[in-house]
Amino acid sequence: MLSLIFIVASTSHFFKLEQMVKRIKAANFGFIAMVFGTAEIAVVLSNIAILVGLIFLLSKIIKFKNQ
């Protein structure tokens, strides 16, 4: 169930890049996302973080089931 959340969030960020950038720019604290450069870079970096979390979570689930 938790891994499904990561999959949905990751695909949403990947396919709706322009929408995510608009949301960052419209946010009250959107300037914090600009620390890494543009809003596009922030969205891509967050997508990478989500994918890394997904891989980590799936590896833990597989390891737990194989015990």
C-alpha positions in Angstrom: 0.0 0.0 0.0 2.7 2.5 0.9 4.7 1.7 -2.2 1.6 2.6 -4.3 1.7 6.1 -2.8 5.3 6.5 -4.0 4.4 5.2 -7.5 1.4 7.6 -7.9 3.3 10.6 -6.6 6.3 9.9 -8.8 4.3 9.5 -12.0 2.3 12.6 -11.1 5.5 14.7 -10.8 7.0 13.2 -13.9 4.0 13.7 -16.3 2.7 17.0 -14.8 5.9 19.0 -14.7 4.4 22.3 -15.8 1.5 22.0 -13.3 4.0 21.2 -10.4 6.2 24.2 -11.4 3.1 26.5 -11.3 2.2 25.1 -7.8 5.7 25.8 -6.6 5.8 29.3 -8.0 2.3 30.1 -6.5 3.2 28.7 -3.0 3.8 31.0 -0.1 7.2 29.5 0.6 8.0 28.6 -3.0 11.2 30.5 -2.8 12.6 27.7 -0.7 12.4 25.3 -3.7 14.4 27.8 -5.7 17.5 27.0 -3.6 18.6 24.4 -6.1 18.0 26.7 -9.1 14.8 26.7 -11.1 11.5 25.2 -10.1 11.9 22.6 -12.8 15.1 21.4 -11.2 13.3 21.2 -7.8 10.5 19.1 -9.3 13.0 16.7 -11.0 15.0 16.4 -7.8 11.9 15.7 -5.7 10.9 13.0 -8.3 14.3 11.4 -7.9 13.9 11.5 -4.1 10.5 9.8 -4.4 12.0 7.1 -6.7 14.9 6.5 -4.3 12.4 6.2 -1.4 10.3 3.8 -3.5 13.3 1.6 -4.2 14.3 1.6 -0.6 10.8 0.7 0.6 10.4 -2.1 -1.9 13.8 -3.5 -1.0 12.8 -3.5 2.7 9.5 -5.2 1.9 11.2 -7.9 -0.2 13.8 -8.5 2.4 11.1 -8.8 5.2 9.1 -11.2 3.1 12.1 -13.4 2.4 12.9 -13.9 6.1 
